[in-house]
Amino acid sequence: MPRSNQQLHTHREPVKTRPAATVLLLRDAPRDNGDNNGETVLEVLMTRRSPNASFLPGAYVFPGGGIDAQDASSESHAQTDHRATQNAQRVTEAVAGIRETFEELGILLARHADDGRFADATDIAALDRKQPFVAQCAARGLRLVADDMHVLAHWTADRTSPKRFSVPFLVRRMPEGQEPVADESEQFEPVWVRPADALAQHKDGKFFMIFPTIRTLDYLTKYATVQSLMDVISKDEEPLWNCCPRSGLVKGRETRFMDHEPAFGELAMVTPDGQILHPLDWQSERAVPLLKNVQRLTAPNPGVMTGPGTNSYLVGDPSTGYIAIDPGPADAEHLERLWRAAGGDIRQIVCTHSHPDHSPGARPLQDMVAQYGKPKPPVLGLASKPTSRVDSQFTPDRDLADGELLQLRGPSPDGEITHTLQAIHTPGHAANHVCLLLQEDNLLFSGDHVLNGSTTVVSPPDGNMDDYLQSLDKLDAACARFDVQFIAPAHGYVIEKAREAIAKLKAHRLAREAKVLKAMQKLPSGDLDDWVKIAYDDVPERMWPVALRSLQAHVDRIRSMEPGN
């Protein structure tokens, strides 16, 4: 993690979470398509919380609530049918979900121990919703049914919430012969709804729901039947996802994100405690602070290959001066903004590689610094190789050695402060590519080697797929050594879980290579235009001309591994 004294915001400890459980009751309902052909559609049971509730008043939710001590007791577990693979915590969650579903909606997920009959209206009428639940079931010879309940997801409330729950979302088919009856105190108006319809009503402002409910319903829209969903979530006892959302500001409005979404990692680094303070809008007018010693200014060159634009970074502070990473294209306004963000005190300029969206601004920025009376900062990096494109010629003042340290020093309230960048040679995307690791803050500047939201193009002859994969291994080793958690790419937001991201990227490349090999074996007399249709069948056809470059790199690597090469 970055140094605490380099975090932008004073830490606020989130409220501790309380355990809870939620149950999604599902059914297959007739599809209303006018021809009555027997087709069905998945529906989920939802209910409206009391407008006077202390938590989520008026929201449409799935039944559920907090886990209490009795749910975890040996007596409750002994009265519950469950799978051998369900551990004690999973059984406790199921008991709580079953209890809450009965208390709130009068649905009894239990069966008779003697003959296996599922609970019916007579059993429901015999139980008091306000009395101890499991004891009543035991007295009536009913066993709770957790053996056919499966966990879909696990949600933890936002770190800024005043009341926080940690909640597994359990799924079960609605028992036949029962009807939901709300308790009219906590829950009102139970309704069966298609996930897509609930989302549409919410969008129209008629069906208030919170973020986890919305995203769960969005996931359910993928499934036409209850069984198709159960087939997926019954494979093991783990949820399909675990998520504690993070929030940032988009157009000034609070916006939440899940772990897999591009902005999540940046929020994890900039506001680790979840405070809703960080702007996420892509713009090129001003530098965005990421840490006290790291700023990002995005060049005004958005496009298919650059995403929102090329990220230029400033590392340092007013007491140490700054190192500029990837000044970007020779855009005078962008370079002036970068110069102003550094207070004119740029000590070194580093280019991760020579491509035209990264290095052309280096010399004009160097001249600008000198023009206003500061020492002329050296331009560092690796010189272009003979294989580089005509538009990618770059000659630094000095080549950076692999492992070389660039250090800034200056006074601080706590004594001397340092910011140390280590150069890591990473050929692959380009033959002269280099990454930079900010050692004190465990932050990797990855240039184009690791991107957020896309995979980098490896274009021969300057790009080489074998070099690229080896460089990924090299970055992983550096991240392990320095416990790097975050990656600042040249395009896109900051990425979290650095080693996991690198591993996924390598796995993606190798999976793509397997598809390339399959295409080559299927069409041995084919060419790149033939193979791209098979190997990149999951990529929009409009992107195939770009994909052809990485396809060539994969083909070169495959052929280099053939016997005799």
C-alpha positions, 0 to 999 in steps of 0.5 A, spaced: 500 500 500 502 507 499 505 510 505 499 513 509 503 520 509 502 520 501 494 519 502 490 524 500 485 524 505 484 523 512 482 516 514 476 514 517 474 507 520 468 504 517 463 502 521 463 494 523 459 490 519 453 485 522 452 478 519 445 477 515 442 473 510 437 474 504 433 469 500 431 470 493 425 466 492 424 464 484 419 461 480 418 459 472 412 463 470 408 463 464 411 468 458 405 473 456 407 472 449 400 472 446 400 465 443 400 461 450 405 456 447 407 454 454 414 458 455 416 460 461 420 466 464 424 467 471 420 471 476 423 473 483 419 475 489 420 482 492 417 486 497 417 493 499 420 495 506 416 499 511 416 507 509 418 508 517 424 503 517 430 505 520 434 501 514 432 502 507 425 505 508 421 504 502 426 500 498 424 494 494 428 488 497 428 480 497 426 477 504 432 477 509 435 480 515 440 479 521 443 473 523 442 472 531 445 467 536 439 462 535 441 461 528 448 459 529 446 454 535 447 447 535 439 446 536 438 450 529 443 446 525 440 439 528 433 441 525 436 443 518 437 438 512 443 440 509 449 438 504 455 435 507 459 440 503 455 446 507 460 448 512 457 451 519 457 458 517 453 456 510 448 452 515 447 458 519 446 463 513 441 458 511 437 458 517 437 465 518 434 466 511 429 461 512 427 464 519 427 471 516 423 469 510 417 466 514 417 472 519 417 477 514 412 473 508 410 467 512 413 462 507 415 456 510 421 453 507 421 446 511 418 439 510 415 434 515 421 429 518 416 423 518 414 423 510 418 428 507 412 432 505 413 440 504 410 445 509 403 447 507 398 452 509 396 448 515 403 448 518 404 455 516 397 457 520 400 453 526 406 457 527 407 464 530 411 469 526 413 472 533 415 466 537 422 462 537 422 459 530 426 453 530 423 451 536 416 451 533 418 447 527 421 442 531 415 441 536 411 440 529 416 435 526 418 440 521 425 440 518 428 446 515 430 445 508 437 448 507 439 442 502 436 445 496 439 452 497 445 455 494 449 462 495 449 466 489 453 472 491 455 475 497 454 483 498 458 487 504 455 494 505 459 500 502 464 503 507 461 509 508 454 506 510 452 508 517 449 501 518 453 495 514 451 488 513 455 482 510 450 478 506 450 472 502 444 472 497 441 465 497 437 462 492 431 457 492 425 455 488 419 457 491 415 452 494 408 450 491 402 451 494 404 457 498 403 464 498 407 470 500 403 474 506 407 480 508 407 481 516 405 489 515 410 491 519 417 490 516 414 488 509 409 490 505 406 488 498 410 482 496 410 482 488 413 477 483 417 480 478 421 479 472 428 482 473 428 486 467 421 489 469 423 491 476 430 494 473 425 498 468 421 500 473 426 502 477 429 506 471 422 510 471 423 512 478 417 507 480 421 501 484 426 504 489 432 499 490 439 499 492 445 498 488 446 490 490 439 489 489 439 492 482 446 489 480 443 482 482 437 483 478 441 485 472 445 478 473 438 474 473 436 477 467 441 472 463 437 466 465 430 464 462 429 459 467 430 457 475 433 451 473 438 454 468 440 459 474 441 453 479 445 449 474 450 454 475 450 456 482 450 449 485 457 447 482 460 449 489 459 452 495 462 459 493 458 465 491 459 467 484 462 474 486 463 477 493 463 485 493 463 491 497 462 497 492 466 503 492 463 510 490 466 516 486 464 522 483 461 522 476 459 528 473 459 530 480 454 525 482 455 519 487 456 513 483 457 506 485 462 500 482 463 493 483 470 490 483 470 488 476 469 495 473 475 499 471 474 505 476 474 500 482 481 499 483 483 507 483 478 508 488 481 503 492 487 506 492 485 514 492 480 513 497 481 506 501 476 507 506 470 508 501 469 516 502 466 519 496 471 524 494 474 522 488 472 525 481 472 519 475 470 524 469 475 523 464 478 530 462 484 533 459 484 540 463 487 539 469 491 534 473 488 529 478 491 527 484 492 520 486 496 520 492 500 527 495 506 525 490 502 522 484 498 526 479 495 524 472 494 528 467 490 525 461 492 528 454 487 530 449 488 524 444 482 519 446 481 514 441 480 506 439 487 505 441 488 510 446 481 509 450 480 516 454 487 518 452 494 517 454 496 518 461 502 523 463 504 522 470 508 527 475 511 523 481 514 528 486 512 534 491 514 541 491 519 540 496 523 534 491 521 537 484 518 532 479 519 526 474 514 526 468 512 520 466 510 519 458 509 527 456 505 524 451 504 527 444 507 534 442 501 538 444 503 544 446 497 545 451 497 539 454 505 540 456 503 547 459 498 544 463 503 538 465 508 543 466 504 548 471 501 542 475 509 541 477 510 548 478 515 548 473 520 544 477 520 538 473 527 534 474 527 528 469 522 526 463 521 519 462 518 515 456 516 508 457 517 507 450 517 511 443 510 510 440 507 517 438 502 518 443 507 517 449 514 520 447 514 526 442 512 531 448 519 530 451 523 535 448 518 540 447 517 539 455 524 539 456 525 546 452 519 549 456 522 547 463 529 550 461 525 556 458 523 559 464 529 558 468 529 551 471 535 546 469 534 543 463 531 536 465 534 530 462 530 525 457 530 518 459 528 511 457 530 506 451 532 508 444 528 506 439 530 499 436 531 498 428 525 495 428 521 501 430 516 504 426 517 511 422 513 514 427 516 511 433 523 514 433 526 516 440 533 518 442 533 519 449 539 523 453 541 517 456 538 510 456 535 507 463 539 501 465 535 495 467 534 496 475 536 503 475 534 508 480 531 515 479 530 518 486 527 525 488 529 528 495 526 533 499 525 536 506 518 534 510 515 535 516 517 528 518 524 529 516 527 527 509 522 524 504 524 520 498 520 518 492 524 512 488 523 510 481 526 503 479 526 502 471 524 495 469 526 493 462 519 490 459 520 489 451 514 486 448 509 491 446 515 495 443 522 493 443 524 499 448 519 499 453 520 500 460 516 500 466 517 504 473 516 502 480 515 507 485 518 503 491 516 507 497 509 507 495 508 500 492 506 503 485 507 500 478 507 505 472 506 500 467 506 504 460 502 500 455 504 493 458 498 493 462 492 497 461 485 497 464 479 495 460 483 492 454 489 488 452 495 491 449 497 490 441 503 486 440 505 488 433 511 485 430 517 486 428 518 491 434 513 487 438 514 480 440 509 476 444 515 471 447 518 478 450 511 480 452 510 474 456 517 474 459 516 481 461 509 479 464 513 474 469 518 479 470 513 484 472 510 479 477 516 478 480 517 485 482 510 486 484 512 480 489 518 483 491 515 490 493 508 488 495 505 492 489 498 492 490 496 498 484 498 499 477 498 506 474 497 504 466 498 509 460 491 508 459 485 507 463 484 508 471 489 505 476 488 497 477 488 494 484 490 487 485 497 488 481 499 480 481 492 478 480 491 483 474 498 480 471 496 473 472 489 474 468 493 478 463 498 472 462 492 467 462 488 471 457 494 471 452 495 464 453 488 462 452 488 467 445 494 463 443 491 456 444 485 459 439 490 461 434 493 454 434 487 451 433 485 456 427 492 454 424 491 447 425 484 447 422 486 451 416 493 449 415 493 453 408 490 459 411 493 466 412 492 471 417 485 473 414 483 466 415 485 465 422 483 471 425 475 469 424 476 463 428 482 466 433 478 472 434 471 470 434 469 474 440 472 480 438 468 485 434 469 484 426 471 492 426 477 490 430 480 485 426 485 489 423 488 491 429 487 484 432 491 482 426 497 485 429 497 481 435 495 475 431 501 475 427 505 475 434 502 469 436 503 466 430 511 468 430 511 465 437 508 458 435 512 457 429 518 459 433 517 453 438 516 448 432 521 443 432 527 445 429 527 452 430 
